[in-house]
Amino acid sequence: MIEDVIIEYVNYCLNHNLIKDSDIVYLINKTIGLLKIDTFNSIFKRSYDTRIIDEILDDLVEYAIDNKIIEDYNYAKDLFDTLIMDQVTPLPSVVEDKFNELYKISPKKATDYFYKLMIDVNYIRDNRNKKNIIYTHKSKYGDMIISINLSKPEKDPRLIAKAINSNSIKYPKCQLCYENVGYIGRSDHPARNNLRVIPVKINNENFYFQYSPYAYFNEHSIVFKENHEPMHVSSDTYIRLFDFIDMFPHYFLGSNAGLPIVGGSILSHEHYQGGSYMFPLDNAGVRYNTIIDNVDVEYLNWPLDVIRIKSTNREGLLKVANKITSSWFKYDNKDINIISYDGENHNAITPIARKINDTYILNLVLRNNLVTKEYPYGMYHPNESLHHIKKENIGLIEVAGLAILPGRLKNELSLLDNILKGKEPESRLSEIEIHRDWYNELKKKNSPIDIEYETGEVFVKVLECCQVFRYGTLDDVISFIKSIN
């Protein structure tokens, strides 16, 4: 009975301190208004035991579909359930004031409050994200984290690159613009009624701090610039990263490279990603180390080329970071297929910063987005032979050893595993034709096949494809580091 579901929804809101007792009748009336119900005959009964919010909202949405209030499309369902939760999401000013009040006590208390609120109002669709498949893969570089993402569709990197230069006029300009706060959404733009953001000043510029609705890792955060400006990495980038981790020392913060193919999924708006999480990259071993201007410099044992710099002296570290960046942006070595410029810039950097006690740590991942006839997706992009597992751009999250693989793999890998084990006929391989070549490779192995392990190995190969010195040797890397001045 729909009235029982409404009562359960109100109890959920009470249990999560989104409303008070005096708000009960108000919220019931707001909800029956959305559902176009004329009367409400049930007596409200207080309960401290409710289902998760997803299940409650699913029932309310199903009622709306059955009664022709909304159409039966996924986007329409998300727009409607977000509208329901908007009723109990505090105003932006209220959230900001509470955050600032708690920040005076402790930065962590402030972020704990903000993160919990975004889960409670279902902006972070926590229960949807929990359906993701996650496991550890032991590789020659150390542990990698493999996740099959069931909450977000796969993107084509060529469409991402095309979007950078899009001149279409729309509101908001992109999914990262400040104007998303409270936006009702539409078929081609997600609902953001329950989005709240916190203003932060970094490098004396206006930015906003929010959480990602997809939450690939603990407290997955986004820090975006107030102005809608394209992504780029410069000396300002490093100041912003360090300003932020000085404000929130329990978080890391990193930037995607600002070029297509080696950048993230939204390159049209300057933004960073952070959170309370240690990546596999943070545990990587060291292949070479030296000192530049009293700053520790390490070249890591990692599938990509990563230079880690460390120091308690922030200003000294910034100077060395800028030296490395300047040197890399103009570095050429045609003998090993590294071309920085051919009418367009190709060398880029993915930086990831964190602070442990008083030590600043900055990982600088060297990238290159050169495209050739032989490599139409990019010479340092995952090879097309690996697209059956991973086709999208390799951004900072995956650079750091956390694979975000497309949700289609859940069923595809299960069927492939059953075929390999003889539980399903080989004829069913036609249903997953994209994996046929891989299947033929795996079938040649003498030992039993562990499909999770083999998937992890493909991810390692994906990362290795992005290594810009892969046609060279360690001596080439050392030579580059020694040339930094």
N, C-alpha and C positions, 0 to 999 in steps of 0.2 A: 504494500500500500504506500503510495507516494507520500502521504502525510507522515508516516513512520520514518521514511528516509529523510524528510526535512527535519524532523526532530533529532535524528541521529547527526545530521550535519550541524545543527545548532549546538548539540552537545560536544561534538568535535571542537568547534570553535571556542566553547567555554573551557574545555580541557586544555587547550593550547594557549589560553589567555589572550585570544584574539578579540573576545568580547567579554562584557560583564553581565550579571544577572539582569540589570535594567535594560540591556539591549536585546533580550530574547524576543519579545513581541515584534520589535522593529525588524529584526533579521528574518523572522518567519514571514512577515508581510512583504519584505523586499524579495524573498525567495519565491513566494507564491505568485508575486507579480511577474517575475521572470518566466515562471512556468505557466502563466496565464490561468491560474486556478482562482475561481471566484470565492470559494469559502474554505475555511479550515476548521474542522470539527473536532480534531484530536486535542486532548489535554496534554500539555507539555510535561514530561517526566524527566527529571535530572538523572543522567547516567554517566558514570566515569569510564564506561567500557564501550568503545565504538570500534568499528572497522577502520582500516587505513583510509585516508582521504580519497585515494584513487577509486576504491570500490564504492564509496558513497557517491562520488561525482559521476561514476559510470551509470549508476541507477538514475540519477537526476537527468543526465544527458539522454539516456535511453527513453525516459518519459518524454523529453522534449522532442525526440525523433518520432516516437509513436504518435504524438499529438500534433505533428506537422509544424512545430515551433521552429525547428532547424532541419536542415537537410542532412542526410546520412553520408557525410563526407568527413574524413579525418580532420581536415582543417576546421570545419564547422564545429566539430566536437570540441576541439581545443579552444576555439574562440568562446564557446559557450561555457565550458567549465572554468575558464579563466575569468569570465564575467561573474560567475558565481563567487569565486574566491576574491574578486575585487571588492566585494561588499564588506569584507572583514580585513582587508589590507590597510594598515595605517597610512595616513597621508605622508607624502615625502618629508614634510617639515617635522612631523612627529618622529619618524624614523631617524632623521638626521640629528635631532636634538637628543634623543636617547643614546645614539651612538657616541656623540661628542661627550655626553655626561659620563658614559662608561669608559671612554678613552682616557679621561683624566685619572681614572683609577688604574687602568691597565689596557694597553692596545689589544691584548688577547681577549679580555672581557668584552670589549667593543665588537670585535670580529665574531666572537662566540654568539653574542646576541643577534647580530645581523645575519649570520649564516643560519641559525635556528629559525629565525623569522622567515627567511626565504624558503626554507623547507616547509614550515608550518602552513604558509599561504600557497604552497604548491607551485611557486615560481621555479624552484629547483624540484623537478619531478623525481624525487628521490626514489620512490618505489619503482618507477619506470627504469631509472638508471641502474637499480639493483639487479635488474634482469640481465644486464651485460655479463658475458662470460669472461672471467679473468683468471689467468694462471701464470705461474713463473716458468720461464724457459731457461735452462742452463746452457750457456753458449761459451765459446772460447774466449769471449770478452767479459764473462761474468754473467750474472742473472739478468735476463730481460723480462719485462712484464708484457704479456700478450692479453689484449682484450678484444672481444668481438662485440662491437657496439650495436645494440638493438634499439637505440633510442634516437638515432639521427641517420638520415639517408646519405649514401655515398655521393661524392661530388666529382665531376670531371674537371681535371686541372686546366684544360683548355677553356672551359667556360668561366673559370675563376679569373684567368688572365684577361679574358674578353671583358669581364665586368669592370675592370680597373678603369677602362676608357669609356665606359657607358655614359652617354649624355642624357639618358632618359630622366625626366623631371618627376620625382615622386616624393612622398612624405611618409615616413622619414626617409632621408637620403639613403640610409643603410641600416642594418640591424644593430649597429653600434652607436648611432647618434643619440644624443641626450634626449631628443624628441620622442624616443621610444617609451620614456617613462609614462605609464598610464595609457599608452596607445591601445586602442581596441582591437587592432589587427584586421586582416583581410585575407583573401584566399592565397595571395602571394607574399604575405608578410605575417609573421606570428603575432599572436596576441601578447601584449606586454602591460595589460591592466595592472598586474600585481608586481611589476618590476619597480624596485627602489634602488637608488644609487646614493653614494656618499661623496661629496666634493672633497678632493685632495689637491693640495698645491705641491707640485714637484717641478723643480727647476724654475720656480716662480711662474709657472704656467698653470692654467686651469684644466684639471683632469677630473674624472669621476671613477669611483671604485664600485664594482658590482660583482655578483657571482654569476657563473655560467649556468644556464638551466640544464646543461648536459652533464656537468660535473664528472669529468674524466678521471679526476683524482680528488683527494680530500681538500675541501674548501677551494675548489677551482675558481679562481678570480679573474676578472677582466678589469684592466685600468685603461680607460679610453680618453682621448683628448676632447675637450669641449668643442673645438672647431673640427669640421669634417675635412681632414687633410690626409693625403696618401701616406702610407707606411714608408719609413726610411730609417736607416741606422746611421747615426752621426755621433759627435761628441756630446750633443744634447741627450742622446739616448742613454748613455752611461750615467750621466748626472741624474736623470729621472729614475733610473733603476736603483741607484744608491740612495737617493732621497727617499724613495718608497720603502726600501728595506730598513732604513734608519727609523722611519715612522712605524713600521710593522716588522720588527726583527725576527718574528716567528714565521714569516713568509719568505719565499723566494719570489723573484720577478724576472721575466725574460721577454725577449722580443723575437718575433719571426723576422727573417730577412725581408728587406723591402722590395724584392724583385719577384716577378712571376716565376712559377715552377718551383723555386726554392723557398717561397714565402708561405704564409698561411692561407686560410680560406677567404679572408676579407682583407684585401690590400688597399682598399680605397679609404680606410679610416685608421689613423695612427692609434695603435693600442698595444697593450702588453698583457701577458698572462702570468698568473702567479698562484700561490696557495701554500698550504701547510703540507708539504710532501717532499720526500727524498726520492729522487729518481735513481735508476740503475747507474746512470752516468756519474752520479756523485760518489760511487764506490769504484770507479774505474781505476785501473793501475796506471803506472807512469812508464813510458818508453824512453823519455829523454827529459832532462831538467837542466836549467841554467838560471842565472840571475841577470836581470836587466834593470839598471837604475835602482838597485836595492829591492826589487820586486821579484818574488819567486815565480818562475815561468816553467810550466810542465807541458810536455806533449803526451797526450794520454793514449793508452792502449784501448782503442775504441774503433768501431767500424767506420766512423767518419773522422775527419781531421779536426781535433779539438785541442786548442791551446788554453790551458788553465793558468790564470794568474792570481796570486794571493798576497795580501799584505794587510797590516793593521793601519797603514798610512793610506787613507782614502785618496788624497790628492795625488800621491805618488802612483797609486794604482791607476787612476784615471789617465795620467800622462802616458803610462805604458800601454794602456788599452787603446788610446788614440794613435800611438806609434804603430801598434800592430795593425790597426784598422787601416791607417793611411798606407802602410806598406802592402797590405793584402789587396786593397782596392786597385793598386797599380801594378801588381805582380803578374809577370808573364813568364811562361816556360813552355814554349811551343813544342819542345821535344817530348813533353809528357802531357800535351793537350790542355794546358792551362792558358786560356786567352782572356785577358781582363777587359779588352775593349776592341770592337770591330765595327764601330759606328754606334754601338750600344754598350752600356756597362754590363759586365757579366759576373764579376767577383762580388760576393756579398758575405755578410756575417750574421749568424744567429747567436746573440748573446744571452746568457742566463746567469743571473746574479743572486747570491745569497750571503748571509752574514752569520758566522758561527762565533759566538762570544764577541770578541773585538776584531775578528779577522774577516775582511771582505774577500769574497771568492767570486771570480768572474770567469765563466767558461765561454770561450769565443770559438764558435764552430765555423770553420771556413766552408763557404758554399760557392757554387758557380752554376749559372743557368744557361750556358751555351747550348744552342739548338743547332743540329746539323741534319742533312738529308738522311744520314744513317740513324740518327737519334732524334726523331721528330718531337718526342716528349721531353727531350733534354739529355745531354750527354751524361749528366750527373743526377738524373731522375731514375726511379726504378725502371729497369729494363722491361720491355713489353712482355717478355716471357714470364714475368712475375706478376703481371696485372691481374691474373686470376685470383691472387691473394690481396694485392695492394696496388692501386692505380693512382690514388690521390697524392697531392703534394705532401712532402715530408717536412712538417713544421717542427717547432721547438719541442713539442711534447714527444714526438717520435724520435727526434734527434737525441733526446735524453734517455731513450730506451723503453718507452711505453708505447706499444703498438696500439693504434686505433683502427681495427679492421672492420670491414663492412658487415652489417647484420646478416646479409644473405648467406654468409659462410656457415652460420649455425646449422642450417639444413643441408647445405651442399657438402660440408665436411662429414656430417653424420652419414649421409648416403655413400660418399666416397669410402669412408671407413668400412661400412657394411659390405660394399662391393669387394674391397681388398680382402676382407675376412671371409668371403664366400657366403655371407648371409643374404646378399642380394645378387641377382644375375648381372653379368657384365653388360647386358643389353641396356640396363638402366643408366649406363654412363652417358647415353644420349641426352639425358635430362640435365646433365652438368657438363656439357661439352667443353666449357671453358677450362675444365681441369684435366682434359684427356691426356695431354702431353705429360703433365705431372704424374698422372696415374701410371702411364707407361714407364716412367722413371722409377717410381716407387715399387712397381711390380717386379723390377729386376733385382731388388734387394733380397738377400738370403734370410736376413733376420726378420722377426715379426715387426710390423709397422705400427708405430705410435703416432697417430695422426696429429696430436697436439704438438709433439716434439718436432715433427716434420714441418708443421706450420710455422713454428718458432724459427726453424732454420731458414725458411723462406724469408721471414722478416729480417733476419740478420743479413741475408743476401740483398734485400731491399736497401738496407742502410749502407752496405758496402758499395752499392751502385752510386751512392751520393758522395763517396770519398773523392775529393778533388785531386789528391796525390796518388790515386790508385794506379796510374800508369808509371809512377816513379818509384822511389825507394825512400827509406828512412833518411838517408843522406840528403835527399832533395828537401825534405821537411826541415832538417837541421840547418841546411844551408839558408833556407828562407828565414828561419828564426834568427840566425846569426846576422842576417842582412838588415834586421830591424834597427833603425836608428832615429 
